[in-house]
Amino acid sequence: MNDDATIESLRDRLRGFAAARDWGQFHKPKNLAMALAGEVGELLAEMQWLTDEQVYEKLADPDTRNEVEEEFADVFLYLIQLADVCGVDLIQAAHAKITRNDDRFPPSHSVS
């Protein structure tokens, strides 16, 4: 895997980006959670009132896909920053959650 394609490399790049601008003073859990919520809202706005088919059409068009991808990136980057300042290992937490969900919701063998 390319080093640029890890959560850790993104986290480190975000740390450097914020440090170069002296933004660490603003990157506290509450502020980052609020920024994350705002970016999720912007992602939702890209799909609001569209049918599933219209969303897929939007994603198929390179110009509008880019707009949606930027909102995905904003959400992802704020989530990484929030997890970083809170000391949460996103990969470990995600695996633990899937394991809990697997126990809570075992697969059904019945077809309905």
C-alpha positions in Angstrom: 0.0 0.0 0.0 1.2 3.5 -0.8 2.2 5.5 2.3 0.0 8.3 1.1 -3.0 5.9 1.3 -3.2 5.4 5.0 -5.2 7.1 7.7 -2.0 7.7 9.6 -0.4 9.6 6.6 -3.5 11.7 6.2 -3.6 12.4 10.0 0.1 13.5 9.9 -0.5 15.7 6.8 -3.5 17.3 8.6 -1.4 17.9 11.7 1.2 19.6 9.6 -1.3 21.6 7.7 -3.0 22.9 10.9 0.4 23.5 12.7 1.6 25.6 9.8 -1.4 27.9 10.2 -1.5 27.8 14.0 -5.0 26.3 13.9 -4.3 23.8 16.7 -5.9 26.3 19.1 -9.2 25.8 17.3 -9.0 22.0 16.8 -10.6 20.9 20.0 -13.2 18.1 20.1 -16.3 20.2 20.2 -15.2 22.5 17.4 -14.1 19.6 15.2 -17.4 17.7 15.9 -19.4 20.8 14.9 -17.3 21.3 11.8 -17.8 17.6 11.0 -21.6 17.9 11.4 -21.6 21.0 9.1 -19.7 19.1 6.4 -22.1 16.1 6.7 -24.9 18.6 6.1 -23.1 19.8 3.0 -22.8 16.2 1.7 -26.4 15.7 2.4 -27.3 18.8 0.5 -25.7 17.4 -2.6 -28.3 14.6 -2.5 -31.3 16.2 -0.9 -34.5 15.7 -2.8 -32.9 13.5 -5.4 -34.0 10.0 -6.2 -31.4 7.3 -6.0 -31.2 7.3 -9.8 -30.6 11.0 -9.8 -27.8 10.6 -7.3 -26.1 8.0 -9.4 -26.5 10.3 -12.5 -24.9 13.1 -10.5 -22.0 10.8 -9.6 -21.6 9.7 -13.2 -21.0 13.3 -14.4 -17.4 14.3 -13.8 -18.2 17.9 -12.9 -20.9 17.2 -10.3 -19.0 14.1 -9.1 -16.1 16.3 -8.1 -18.3 18.5 -6.0 -19.7 15.4 -4.2 -16.2 13.9 -3.7 -15.0 17.2 -2.1 -17.8 16.9 0.4 -16.9 13.3 1.1 -13.3 14.4 1.6 -14.3 17.2 4.0 -16.3 14.7 6.1 -13.4 12.2 6.1 -10.7 14.7 7.0 -12.7 16.3 9.8 -13.4 12.8 11.2 -9.7 11.9 11.1 -8.9 15.2 12.9 -11.6 14.6 15.5 -10.4 11.0 16.2 -6.9 12.3 16.4 -7.5 14.9 19.1 -9.7 12.4 21.0 -7.1 9.6 20.8 -9.4 7.2 18.9 -8.0 4.6 16.5 -10.6 4.7 13.8 -9.6 1.3 12.3 -9.7 -0.5 15.6 -13.0 1.2 16.6 -14.6 0.3 13.2 -13.5 -3.4 13.5 -14.8 -3.5 17.1 -18.1 -2.1 16.0 -18.5 -4.5 13.1 -17.7 -7.4 15.6 -20.4 -6.1 18.0 -22.9 -5.7 15.1 -22.1 -9.2 13.9 -23.0 -10.6 17.4 -26.1 -8.4 17.7 -27.4 -9.1 14.2 -26.5 -12.7 13.2 -27.2 -13.5 9.5 -30.6 -15.0 8.8 -30.8 -18.1 6.7 -34.4 -17.6 5.9 -35.5 -15.9 2.7 -38.6 -13.8 2.9 
